[in-house]
Amino acid sequence: MPGGSESAPGAREVWAEFEGLSLHLGGRPVLNDLNAALRGRCIGLLGPNGAGKTTLLNTLLGFFKPSSGHARIFGRDVVAEASEVRRVVGYMPERDSFVGGMTGVRFVRMMAELSGLPRDDALDRAHEAFFHVGLGEARYRRVETYSQGMKQLAKLAQAIAHGPRLLFLDEPTNGLDPPGRNRMLQLVRGIRDTGATRLVVSSHLLRDVEECCDEVLILKDGRISSVCDLESERRSNRKFLFLQVKGDQERFVEGLVALGCEVGMPNRRRLRAVLPAQVEIADLYALAAELSVQIRQLDHKRDSLEDIFLRAMDEPVAAKQANAS
């Protein structure tokens, strides 16, 4: 159902750009020099509590004016062309924002009108949106009588009713039971797969992001810690290892780096290594034998979104910021 009349961006065309985007609230930096170019069909916005995820969405929606820098959505400046941006964006907030006493369809019609649709068109689209999310039979009930799962679906309905080119979904599975979560993620994937609408999904649930998104932007302390193409990560087939060795650990680490591995040391006794596609575990044992080092323990798994996220939290932000664009 979503997707406006304007042509959708190409498969890997940049549709959102941040250039030195910063925001101060109460004299405190909340967003700090964000630089990025987003291309994915569905972007996962990740970060710990207080990292700036919702603030970034609110800034892109025009609720906050940047202290410095610029942000563009489909080539339009979010400040200078705020009204044009809002017409092509749908927003599903984390917190409920219903008007008491309204039926679901009346509320969604009102939101579609506020997004620029004529009254009759807004009503037609409101009915269509309710059936799209599976709430058609409940559209004439007052929203305060809805269950938590129904409220989440109604919020999605109001976000898509005007046919946006971009959807911001803030914690879309918040408070949902497993069947409700599966239904919501199915709807998100369906919107993504049409190709007509780009999505940004802000969530603290890594599994939700991994199921829906093809790119992630990770925030830490108001800065971009990492921008990662998940499709490329999946194709790269990298291996993630924890090792415990006995012997000359320093030379062993140098050897791993020479093989092209990324190496970290969570503590003095353990090594963490990410192997590139061309390096096999057998190469590590060969290196250990060459250096007379014993590999006492080796835990092996494929690189996952959790690994990517934890590395982003561990590594200094300044080192990652330059690579975000």
N, C-alpha and C positions, 0 to 999 in steps of 0.2 A: 503493500500500500504506500509506504513513504516514497519520496522522490519527486521533486518539483519538475517544472517544465524545462528548466535550464539543463543543458547537457551535463552529464556527470563527468568528472575528471577521468583521465586515462588511468590505466591500471597502476602505474607507478608515478603518476604526475603529482607534484607537490600541491597540496590543497590548503595547508596551514603553515605559516612561517612565524617564528619568533626571532626578533632581532634586539638583543640587549634588553629584553622585557623585565622590568623591575617594578615592584609595588611596595610602598611603605604605608603601614597603618598604625596610627598612634606613635609615629616616630620610629617604629620597628620595621626592619626589612622582612617582608613576608615572601615575596618573590624576588630573586636576586640574579639579574643578568642572564635570563634564559635565552638561549640560542638554539633553534632547532628547525628542521624542515620535515614535515610529516607527509608520508605518502601512502600509508597503509589503508586498507578498506575499513579495518576496525582497530582502533588504537586502545591499548590497555594503559590506563593511567594509574600507576602504583606508587606507593610510598607509605612510610609509617604515619601514625596519627600526628597531625601538625606539620606535615611536610609541605602543604600548600596545594593539595589536589583540588579541593572545592574552591579555594581562592582563585586558582588558575581558571577554572571553569567560569566563575563569576566575573573574572576580568575579561575573558573572551566574550561573555554575554553583554558586557558593557555596564555591569553593576558597579565595578570599580574602574577608575581611570588610572592607567599606569603612571607611576612616578617618572619613569623614563623608558625609552625604547618603544618598540612597535610590535604589534601582532596583526597578521592578516589572515582572513578566512576567504578562500576562493579569490584571492587577490584584493580583497576589500579590507581597508583599515578598520579595526574594531572600534576605534574612537571616532575618526572623521566620517565613517560611513556606517555608524552603529545601526541606524534604522534598516538599511539594506541587509546588514548581516543578520539581524534578528528575524527578518522575514524568511530567511533560508535555513534557520536553525530551530530545532525542537529540543526542549529541555525537560528531562525527567529528574526532579530534585530528589535528594535523599529523604528529606522531611515531607510529610503530608502538607499539602497546600490547598485543600478543598474549601469551598464556601458552604457553610452549614445550611441545610434546608434545600439545597439544590439536588435535582436528580443527576445521575451520572451523565446522561446525554446533554442536559442543559449546561452542565459545567464544561464539558468538552466543546460544545458549540461556542460558549463564551470565549474559551481560550483560543479556538480557531479564528474567531472574529478579531481578537486582540492581535493575532498574527497576520491579519490583513485580508482574510477571506470575507466576501460578502455574506450577509446573514443567511440567505437560503443555501448557498454553497456550504457554509459552515455547518448548518444543520445536517445536510446530506453527508458531509464528511464525518461528522460526529457519529452518526449511525454506522457508517462504514467502518470507522475505527473500532467501535465497540465489538462489532462482529469479527473484525480481524484478530483482536486479542482474545476472543472467546467469551466475551461478556454480553453478547447480544440480548440474552433473556433478562439481564439485570439492568439494562440501561435506563429504565424508568424508575428504579429504586433510588432513594436518597443515599448519597455517598456515605453518610455517617453510619448506615446500616451494613456497609460492606465489611467483609473480613479483611485481614491484613493482606492476604494474597490478592483479593479482588481490588483493593486500593492500589496495590502496585501495578496491576494490569490497567486500571483506570488512569493512573499517571502516565503509563506508556501510551495509552490511547490519546490523551491530550497532547502528548509530544509529537505524535505522528499525524494528527488529523489534518494539518494544513499542508502536508506533503513536503516536508523539509528535505534539503540536500545534505544536512548534517544533523546528527543526533548526539546530544550530550546525555549520557545515562549515569547518574550518580548513585552508586550502590543499588543497582536494579533488583538484586535478589535479597535485599535486606528483609529479614523477618520471615522469609518463605520456608515452608517445609519442603522436603525433597521433591515431591511431585510438582509443587509450585515453582521451585527453582528450575527443574527440568523444562517446564513449560516456558518460563521466561527466557531461558537460554536458547530454546528452540526458536522463539520469536526473534531474538537478537540475531541469531545465525541466519534466519530467513531474510531479514532486512539486509544483512551484510551481503548475502549471496545474490541479491538482485543487482548489485553493482551500481544502483542509482543513488544510494545514500551512504555517506561516510558516517562512521560512528566513533565516539570516544566513550569508553566504559571505565569509569572510576570505581575501583573495588579494592577491598582489603583481602578478598578471597582469590588467591593465586590460581586456584583450579578453574574458577569462572573465567578469568582472563585467558588462561591457556586454552580453554575450550572454544573461545569466541574470536580471539584477536590474532592478527598477523604481525603486529608491531606493538612494542611497549615503550612507554616513556616513564622513567623512574625518577621521582623527586626525593630529595633528601635535604632537609633544612632549607627549603625554599629554592634550591638549586637543582639543575638537571644532573643526576648522577649517571644516567645511562639512557641511550635510545637504541633499541635493539630490534632488528628484523627477525621475528620468530621463525618465519619460513626459512630464512637463510640458516638460522641456528639449527633447525631440524634437519635441513639437508646436509649441513656440515658434519653431522654424526659424531660430534666430539665426545670424548670420554672424560668423565670426572672421577678423580681418584683421591683417596686418603691413604697415605703411606706412613709407616713407621720403620725407620732404618737404624742399623747399628754400624758404626764406622764413621768415615769422613763425610759427614752430612753436607758440609759446605761445598766440597768438590762434587758431590752427587747432585746438588742443586744446580751448580754451574753446568754440569753435563745435561741435566734436564732442559735448562734454558737453551743450551746449544742445539738440542733436538727440536726446539720450537715450542716447548711446553710453557704454559703460564703456571708459575709456582708461587704459592703463598705458604706462610707458616703460622697457623692458628695458635700453636704453642711450641715450646722447645722440642717436644717429643714427636710431633706429627707434622707431616708435609701435606699440602693440598696441591694437586696438579691437574691442569686441564690439558689433555692431549689433543693435538691437531689430528686431522683425519689420517695423515700418512704415518703417524707413529702408533705402533702397537705395544701392548703390554710386554711382549717378548723383548722389545728394544730396551725397556727399563731394566729387565733382568740381565740383559747383556751388558748394559752400562754398569750395573751394580757389580757384576763379576769382574769387569775390567778394572774397577776401582777398589776391589776387595771389600765391598759394602754388602751387608746382609739386609735383605728386605724382610723384616719380621712380620709385617702386617700390610695387607693391601685390600682396601674396600673399593669396589668398582661399581659405577653406575653411569648412565648416560646423562649428559648435561640437561637439566630441566629448568623451567622458569623459576623454581625455587632457588636453584643454584645461581642463576643470573641475578636474581633479586638480592640474595645474600652477599654476592660479590660486590654488587653496587653499594650495599650498605657498609661493607668493610673498607672499600677503597676510598681514598681522598677524593672529594668532589672536584677539586680544582683540576686534577689530572684527567677527569672525564669530560669536564665542561667544554674543553676545546674541541672534542670530537663529536659533540652533540649535533652540530650542523653538518 
